[in-house]
């Protein structure tokens, strides 16, 4: 997802970004399914309790916001640095919020 956010540089970049997002989502779905089937363990948003659920919700909000910034960058002719910052925020959110959501 971080790569997809960073690629949204032009009209062509947005198309590439969307394709990368779809591929990433399909790949993540396959990895989750394989992990859950092999280990019989999975803690997702539906299974999370208390503050872990809030971390999951926050994580989704941050990722959607980063993707929106990457898409809107072309519409508003923002600097490419906006995509770099959005990609960095998505990366940090994945590391920090992912650990909190799995707790």
N, C-alpha and C positions, 0 to 999 in steps of 0.2 A: 504494500500500500504506500509505503514511503517513496518507493521508486516511482509509482504512478503519480503521486502528487508532484514530485520533482520534474516529471516529464511534461507536464502541462504548460508548454511554452508558446504555442501558437494554435491556430485552428487545427493543423495536423497533429500537434502535440496533444491537444485535448482528445482527439480521436484515439491516439496511441494510449493516452492515459486511461481512457474508458476501457479499452481492450485489455490493458494490463490489470485494471481493477477487476474485470470479469474473470480473467484467468486466475488472479490471486484468490478471489472468492471461491471459485471452483476447486482450486488446489487446497485451500484451507478446509473446505468442506470435506474433501476426500481424506485429508490428514486427520481431521477430528473423528470421522467415521472409523477409520482404520485404528486409531488410538483407542477409541471407545470399545471397539469390537475385540481388540487383542488384550486389553487390560481390564475390561469391564469396569472402568473408572472414567467418569467425566464430570467436571464441575463447570457448568455453564451458567448463564444468567437465570435460567429456569430453576436450577438446583441451588443457586446461591442464597444465602440467608443473611439478614441484617445488613451490615455495612458493606459486605462483599457485593451485594446486589447494587448498591449505590455506586460502587467503583465500576462495575460493568456498565451501568447506565451512563456514567460520566465518560467512560472510555469510548462508547459508541458516539456520544455527542461530540467529543473532541475529534474523532476520526471523520465524522460527517462534516464538521466545520472545516477541517483541513481540506477535505475534498472540495467543498464549496468554494473555498478561497482559491484553490487551484483552477477550478472551472471559471470563476468570476474574474480571475486575473486577466484573461483574454478579453472579456467583455468590457472591462474598465481600463484596460491598457496600463495595468500596474507593472512595476518593475519585476524582473525575474527573481529578485531577492525575496519577494513575497512567497514564491513557491519553495525556495530553499528553507525559509523560516517555517513554513507549513509542514514541510517534510521532516524537519528537525523536531518540531512539536509532536508530530505523529509518532516518530521514533521514540522519543522520551516517554510519551504517553503509553506506548506499547510496553516498554520496559517497566515503568513505575506502576501504572494502573493494572497491567496484566498480573503482576505479582500480588497486588492488593485484592484483585477480583478473584484470585484463586485461593486466597487465604480462608 
